[in-house]
């Protein structure tokens, strides 16, 4: 691998653009290639076998784009497919998932009472609970699927009455009453991080994966002597099924307008 090669990033749809944004800010010299699997979103309702199949096909596409690293910017795919991707493509590219950096950040803080909200697939996998308990055996972990949040955010219903009501309904449950920290284990959720902090009156540490994943990407590339010195081309954004609404909404997640390309890999 060469330092001039791109970093590939994929998600089931649009949420992974929050990770792209964080990586772009941390590593402006890098050429980024994003793939959103809009033909199969959301992954949160899919079986683990289906998610692994999609992830393998997408990773193959990103390798064909000459990527030196692939970032799995989807908690459902990180939970279900990370080990499978390592088995298939080890030695061909580097992999970073969004779960491990966030778990390590929580472990370093040493919280006693931790909440986790995510898609059904991520919660069903128990990956956050198991990894946190492995590192912090005395910690109590409360996990809850919050399937309404991602579509709510994509439709632009945040920082308003609807989002306040949905957040209150989910986080008002008894198991979240005395938590020290809440993990936003979905790449959509950084867009409502401020609302959640406000809900807890800033007395609960709210953590998401964006910055910690960007830090992990930079650290791993530095260790492998693969950091780019200068970006030579524009970032690229692919989807498996183009919609105008995706392109219009992408600016909210990425922070600026993007030009979408369709890659019909199916």
Helices and strands as residue ranges (DSSP letters): E 6-11, H 17-26, E 32-36, G 43-45, H 48-64, E 67-72, H 75-89, E 94-97, H 99-109, E 113-118, H 120-125, H 127-135, E 140-145, H 147-154, H 161-171, G 174-176, E 181-184, G 189-192, H 193-199, E 205-208, H 210-223, E 236-239, H 244-254, E 260-262
